[in-house]
Amino acid sequence: MRDRGLPPAFVCGVLEERGGTLNPGLFVSGLRSAALRAGVRLFEETRVLGLDAGAKVMARTEGGTVTADHAVIATNAYTERLGRRKGHVVPLRVSLFETEPLAPADLEGLGWQGREGIYTAHEVLESYRLTAHGTLTGGSKVVRYRYGSELPPGRDPEAFAFIEAAFRERFPTLGGVRVASFWGGWIGFTLDLLPQLGVEGAHENVHFGVGFNGHGVAQGTLVGAMIGERILGKEHPQAAALSRRLLRCL
């Protein structure tokens, strides 16, 4: 860790050479653009009131219905609101922050030349990375659950203060660097901390891939490919790893 110039607060670790960092917002917008180029029709901000399974699957909305041979439930933390997979996936809120751009002297003082992303081994992990535009972003550490699996508020000043305190402790040389923004969002949590992949309905045409426990950028992308192959009548070589008895919260 010292040879790689990582901050001294992180005393030991493992280098994952096949991993990396990315901007998840740009990734999602890139996927959206690719879908539009492929001729996919998107109906954003359209709430699904119900999903009726049958030989054809029908999604009901306030503005009309959509009928298809197959449906994919990819709602993750919002699955309970859809009325599906009740008790299997519950929403937890996590919090993150981003600093203002670091001055060249601050970057040099860190000695973090490789710009590796860092995440800790805590069950509720911390993560930190330097961005392409010179800021430091990170967070997690604090999760919130609201009774009845309701979505907790996205803004949580107490959690924001806690993750900033952790940041200040880990990076004492950045004491003069201001945190520019905080935000919160929701992850889909499962009891065994693994994604749930499967199919519902008598006609086996309602597919689901949910519950990524905070790792949805990577896992959701992979599970999406698994579902796509299953709809085409194939089986992804890694799908068997997620075949198990699915645990349900009471």
Stockholm file with secondary structure:
# STOCKHOLM 1.0

chainA/1-250         MRDRGLPPAFVCGVLEERGGTLNPGLFVSGLRSAALRAGVRLFEETRVLGLDAGAKVMARTEGGTVTADHAVIATNAYTERLGRRKGHVVPLRVSLFETEPLAPADLEGLGWQGREGIYTAHEVLESYRLTAHGTLTGGSKVVRYRYGSELPPGRDPEAFAFIEAAFRERFPTLGGVRVASFWGGWIGFTLDLLPQLGVEGAHENVHFGVGFNGHGVAQGTLVGAMIGERILGKEHPQAAALSRRLLRCL
#=GR chainA/1-250 SS CTTTTCCTTCCCCCCCTTCCCCCHHHHHHHHHHHHHHTTCCCCTTCCEEEEECSSSEEEEETTEEEEESCEEECCGGGHHHHTCSTTTCEEEEEEEEEECCCCHHHHHHHTCTTCCCEECSSSSCEEEEECTTSCEEEEEEEEECBGGGBCCCSCCHHHHHHHHHHHHHHCGGGTTCCEEEEEEEEEEECTTSSCEEEEETTTTCEEEEECCTTCHHHHHHHHHHHHHHHHTTCCCTTGGGGCSCCCCCC
#=GC SS_cons         CTTTTCCTTCCCCCCCTTCCCCCHHHHHHHHHHHHHHTTCCCCTTCCEEEEECSSSEEEEETTEEEEESCEEECCGGGHHHHTCSTTTCEEEEEEEEEECCCCHHHHHHHTCTTCCCEECSSSSCEEEEECTTSCEEEEEEEEECBGGGBCCCSCCHHHHHHHHHHHHHHCGGGTTCCEEEEEEEEEEECTTSSCEEEEETTTTCEEEEECCTTCHHHHHHHHHHHHHHHHTTCCCTTGGGGCSCCCCCC
//
